[in-house]
Amino acid sequence: MNRRWIACVIVLLASSSVSATEARYSCADGSRLTAEFTPPGAPDASAKLDFADGGRSYTLPSAMSADGGRYADADIEFWIKGSEARLTRNGVSTDCKVR
């Protein structure tokens, strides 16, 4: 095979990216949010949470989890498993579901 052809295939594979995943959640406390997750395997995995109430937005880095996906910083934790999630802000937790 031609080396230039192989190099082109490698560049195309490296440049093709999986897009972020987005999900909308409704929570028991009345919160509504949209979560945008980085693509699987991204080096800096994170979740961007956009809250419908007041337009606040937070980007949380991925955190260690034995089960499900967990994203957290010092103030907020968002832990997902399947179509359910638990949102904790300022020490107060609420259960959320994909809408």
Number of C-alpha atoms within 10 A of each C-alpha: 5 6 8 9 10 11 11 11 12 11 11 11 10 9 9 8 10 11 10 13 12 13 14 17 19 17 19 13 11 10 15 19 23 19 22 17 23 20 16 11 8 12 8 9 15 21 24 18 23 18 17 12 10 7 9 10 14 13 17 21 17 20 15 10 10 6 9 12 18 21 22 19 13 8 10 18 21 24 21 18 12 9 12 16 21 17 21 16 12 9 9 8 16 15 18 24 18 16 13
